[in-house]
Amino acid sequence: MDFNEYQLRAESFAIYEERLYPVVSLIIESAELADLYVKPLLRGDAVDIERKQVISEAGDVLWNLAVFLKREGIRLEDVAKENIKKLTKRVQNGTIQGSGHDR
C-alpha cells in the first residue's frame, strides 16, 4: 500500500466533529509511542519493547497525521517527498546535525 492509498483509506475511519481532533490526538498518540521507550529508560528497566506495541502506537500516529493532512488538502506522499528533499539538502550542506530551522 502506498501513502496516497493509505491516506484515502484512513480517512474512511475519521468519525469526529472537531476539526482539530486529529492534531490533538496526534500529540497524545506520539507521546504514547515515545512512552514505550522513555519510561523504561528513566526507570532503568531492562525490558524488551514489543514490536507489536510499537507498530500499534506508530499506526495511531500515522492515522492522525494522514487524516489531518488529508483534511488540509495535503497528500502524505508530498510530505514524505519534501522531507527527503530537506534532509538531503541538510546532508549536502553539512547541517544534518544542526538545530532549529536555519540549517
N, C-alpha and C positions, 0 to 999 in steps of 0.2 A: 504494500500500500504506500502511495506517495503522500507527501504533505498535503497537497490540494484535496485528494480524495479523503484523507483523514479529516481535514477541516470541515468538509461538507457533511460527512457522516457524523462528526462530533456535534455539529450544530443541531442535528435532529433530536439530541437529548437535552437541549437547552430549554428548560421549562422554568422560567423565572420572570418576574415583572420588573425588578430593579435593574436598570441598565448597567450599573457598576458592580452587580453581583459577581461576575467572573473576575473582576480586578481584586475585590476584597478576598474572594475565595482563593485566588492565585497566591496572595500573601500567606494565607493560612496553610494552604497545601505545600507551598515552598518551605515553610517553617517545619511542617511535619516531615518532609523529606530530609531536611537538614538535621532534624531532631534524632533521626535514626543513627546518625553518626556522632553528633555533638554530645548528647547525654552520656553515652558510654565513655567517650573521650574525657569529659570533665570529671566523671566519677572514677575514672581509671579502671573501668570494667574491661575485661578481656572477653568480649562477646563477638560471636560471628553474626554479622548482619545478614539477614536472609535476603537473598536475591529477589524472592517473590514480594517481599515488603517494599524493596526499592522500586521494583517495576510498578507496583500498585500506586505508590505515592508519586512517582515520576509521571505516571499516566494521568493522575489527577491534575498535576501541574500543567501537563501538555494540553489536557482538555480545556482548562480555564484559559490558557493562553490562546489556543486555537479559536475558541468561541469569541473571546474578546476581540481578537484581531478581525475575525470574520464580520462581526457586527460593526467594526470600524472601517470595513471595506479594504482590509489589508490581507493579502494572501500569506499564509505561513511560509510558503516556498520563497516568496520575495524577501521575507525577514531572514531566512536561512542564507540565501544568496548574498544579501547585503552584509550580513555578519561575517561571512567568509571573506568578502572583499575588504572589510575593515580590518580583520585580523591579518590578512595578507599584507596590507599596507603597513600595519604596525611592525610586522616582521621585517619588511623591506626597509623601514625607517629606523629599525633597531629600538623601537619603543614598546615592544610587546610586554615588557615587564614594568612599564611606567604606571602612573596612576592618574586618574582624572580624565577629562575629555580632551585635553591638549596633548594628544600623543600623535 
